[in-house]
Amino acid sequence: MMSDWLITLRKHAITNFGGNVSFVPKYRYKPQNEAEVLELLNKHAGGKIRVVASLHSWSDVVQCEDVIVDMSNFDSIQIAETATGDVLVTAGGGCILHNLLDTIHSKTNSTLPTLGAVKVQTIAGVVSTATHGSGKHSLSHYIDSLRVAAYDAESGQAKIYEWKEGDELLAARCALGCMGIILSVTFHCVPKYDIEENISRFDTLEEVLAHESEFPLQQFILIPYLWCYFVYQRRAIPTKANTFGERLNINIHRGYKLIGVDVLFHVAIKVLLSLGNPKLIRWFYKSIVPNIIVQIDNMVDNSSDALTLNHEYFKHLEMEVFIPARNIYQATKLVYYVTSLFAGIEETLPDEVASELKKINMLETLMEHKGSYTHHYPLFFRRVLPDDTLISMTSGSNEPYYTISFFTYQEPRTQFYEFAGFLAHSLTQLYEVRLHWGKYYPLNNSDIAQKYPRLEEFRQICQKTDPKGVFRNDYAKRVLGFFD
Ligand SMILES: Cc1cc2nc3c(=O)[nH]c(=O)nc-3n(C[C@H](O)[C@H](O)[C@H](O)COP(=O)(O)OP(=O)(O)OC[C@H]3O[C@@H](n4cnc5c(N)ncnc54)[C@H](O)[C@@H]3O)c2cc1C
């Protein structure tokens, strides 16, 4: 007997972390086993189904007004050692990342090959949108196999697929919920490692990138209105037992990150925003921020703590653009001028930037926005290696991508949406930029189809496991170009 979850709360709205996506589904399920998943798929084979996981996506990728499925009962973790000594982990799709890491760390000497900024998402959610950190591929790239509940192409009956190789695996590694319900994912771990980190200040992007080979996991922020870079220069080193003094140092640094960055910095931003004076924001970044960023040398912590933050403490929204490495200088220059013009601190553009925007008929639009929005958060840069997937953001490339994240903590977000929309449209047309599928997504399929050479193949593979389009929501049509 299937557990029809929360029947009494059917009218209760589901809202994502950013508060920008909200919907009321007709049916909600919380299956306890695979048989119940198949049963609900058969029952709603003529409807629309989506898994709702930790709701940490800002795009409407999760939205579904018909059937939603909570996979939190699928939280088992199995760990196996291969003949060659590799650690292979199989995690239920509903497993939360920090639980997964805790289990792997307590039972083995291994860890995940990469991590994004937070550990609160589910593993299936992470894989579905190709969540990434800096200096490695996205987590999707490392997935060995997936068990997925979907439909049989001929009979239309629900069935379980296991993809271990071929184009199906490449598609399922980042499928945005369109290939079915992920029951479990299996991946190889890597030996535990520590991160050695310096925080250093540089004036130019050239200087920042010059150190990349020395610090392959580095990420950096560009401080608006001061226009200098603070770089988290990071490299992996083997783990070792720490002395008392080292442990004390680590805890002091963690305390600084938690209280100084995760809490106080964000409180300051919220207070400044509430005062409603853009000049204060610019003053804060020019005069205060450079003095409160603690520049450190050779700080060592385990990868799980060093690579993540508690960035989920304050509600916010993010758009993230992926720029092919060859275009990073030009794209950053455009971002600088767009940010400055929106803030009203630049009146004109250099000829080469103006002529680029003229080519795509966006120069006048930019000028109309002069002085309309002061961006209030550092621009956050990471580097992501090409993924072996069909459609993740760094798929099908022979060069890395740099990402730039634009965060907003202000509501209403109308002016931020204008700013982000302008950047998304101009960068996509000029510099082959792609947008993170799971973050604010102001583009449509016609804007991005050319950027994903294997998108049509992806749609065809989805058609096989979902002939009636049960897993295709409005996002799948608007962004991925499905017809139904
Ligand atoms: C504070 C914060 C920090 C973040 N940091 C990063 C970062 O550093 N790097 C990065 O790349 N991204 C980051 N993200 C984005 C986030 O990692 C992704 O949006 C991720 O997809 C969210 O996972 P979730 O479990 O919340 O899934 P949801 O947002 O609930 O769902 C995402 C998609 O996955 C599908 N899905 C979920 N589970 C299943 C399943 N079992 N079967 C089939 N489909 C499924 C859903 O239907 C939906 O389409 C961040 C988000 C927030 C809010």
The ligand as a MOL file (V3000), in Angstrom:
LIG
                    3D

  0  0  0     0  0            999 V3000
M  V30 BEGIN CTAB
M  V30 COUNTS 53 58 0 0 0
M  V30 BEGIN ATOM
M  V30 1 C 23.1810 28.2740 -0.2700 0
M  V30 2 C 23.3950 27.5210 -1.5620 0
M  V30 3 C 24.6800 27.1890 -1.9590 0
M  V30 4 C 24.8970 26.5110 -3.1690 0
M  V30 5 N 26.1890 26.2520 -3.5460 0
M  V30 6 C 26.4110 25.6790 -4.7460 0
M  V30 7 C 27.7430 25.4400 -5.1970 0
M  V30 8 O 28.7080 25.7200 -4.4970 0
M  V30 9 N 27.9200 24.9110 -6.4350 0
M  V30 10 C 26.8590 24.6090 -7.2430 0
M  V30 11 O 27.0810 24.1430 -8.3590 0
M  V30 12 N 25.5970 24.7780 -6.8240 0
M  V30 13 C 25.3500 25.3100 -5.6040 0
M  V30 14 N 24.0640 25.5030 -5.1870 0
M  V30 15 C 22.9670 25.0030 -6.0390 0
M  V30 16 C 22.5210 23.5970 -5.5900 0
M  V30 17 O 23.6310 22.7730 -5.3050 0
M  V30 18 C 21.7270 22.9090 -6.7180 0
M  V30 19 O 20.6860 23.7300 -7.1340 0
M  V30 20 C 21.2140 21.5310 -6.3170 0
M  V30 21 O 20.5320 20.9950 -7.4310 0
M  V30 22 C 20.2430 21.5920 -5.1410 0
M  V30 23 O 19.9950 20.2890 -4.6640 0
M  V30 24 P 18.6610 19.9660 -3.8580 0
M  V30 25 O 18.8520 18.6720 -3.1650 0
M  V30 26 O 18.2460 21.1160 -3.0620 0
M  V30 27 O 17.6310 19.7200 -5.0630 0
M  V30 28 P 16.3180 20.5590 -5.5110 0
M  V30 29 O 16.6880 21.9720 -5.6540 0
M  V30 30 O 15.1960 20.2320 -4.6050 0
M  V30 31 O 16.0880 19.8960 -6.9220 0
M  V30 32 C 16.9300 20.1890 -8.0120 0
M  V30 33 C 16.5260 19.3650 -9.2320 0
M  V30 34 O 16.9070 18.0060 -9.0060 0
M  V30 35 C 15.7820 17.1600 -9.2020 0
M  V30 36 N 15.9180 16.0250 -8.2980 0
M  V30 37 C 16.2160 16.0470 -6.9940 0
M  V30 38 N 16.2300 14.7860 -6.5030 0
M  V30 39 C 15.9340 13.9600 -7.5430 0
M  V30 40 C 15.7760 12.5610 -7.6870 0
M  V30 41 N 15.9030 11.7170 -6.6520 0
M  V30 42 N 15.4690 12.0710 -8.9110 0
M  V30 43 C 15.3120 12.9020 -9.9700 0
M  V30 44 N 15.4230 14.2260 -9.8860 0
M  V30 45 C 15.7360 14.7610 -8.6880 0
M  V30 46 C 14.5790 18.0400 -8.8500 0
M  V30 47 O 13.3850 17.5420 -9.4120 0
M  V30 48 C 15.0040 19.3460 -9.4760 0
M  V30 49 O 14.7480 19.3210 -10.8380 0
M  V30 50 C 23.8060 26.1460 -3.9940 0
M  V30 51 C 22.5060 26.4590 -3.5770 0
M  V30 52 C 22.3020 27.1490 -2.3750 0
M  V30 53 C 20.8930 27.5070 -1.9630 0
M  V30 END ATOM
M  V30 BEGIN BOND
M  V30 1 1 1 2
M  V30 2 1 2 3
M  V30 3 2 2 52
M  V30 4 2 3 4
M  V30 5 1 4 5
M  V30 6 1 4 50
M  V30 7 2 5 6
M  V30 8 1 6 7
M  V30 9 1 6 13
M  V30 10 2 7 8
M  V30 11 1 7 9
M  V30 12 1 9 10
M  V30 13 2 10 11
M  V30 14 1 10 12
M  V30 15 2 12 13
M  V30 16 1 13 14
M  V30 17 1 14 15
M  V30 18 1 14 50
M  V30 19 1 15 16
M  V30 20 1 16 17
M  V30 21 1 16 18
M  V30 22 1 18 19
M  V30 23 1 18 20
M  V30 24 1 20 21
M  V30 25 1 20 22
M  V30 26 1 22 23
M  V30 27 1 23 24
M  V30 28 2 24 25
M  V30 29 1 24 26
M  V30 30 1 24 27
M  V30 31 1 27 28
M  V30 32 2 28 29
M  V30 33 1 28 30
M  V30 34 1 28 31
M  V30 35 1 31 32
M  V30 36 1 32 33
M  V30 37 1 33 34
M  V30 38 1 33 48
M  V30 39 1 34 35
M  V30 40 1 35 36
M  V30 41 1 35 46
M  V30 42 1 36 37
M  V30 43 1 36 45
M  V30 44 2 37 38
M  V30 45 1 38 39
M  V30 46 1 39 40
M  V30 47 2 39 45
M  V30 48 1 40 41
M  V30 49 2 40 42
M  V30 50 1 42 43
M  V30 51 2 43 44
M  V30 52 1 44 45
M  V30 53 1 46 47
M  V30 54 1 46 48
M  V30 55 1 48 49
M  V30 56 2 50 51
M  V30 57 1 51 52
M  V30 58 1 52 53
M  V30 END BOND
M  V30 END CTAB
M  END
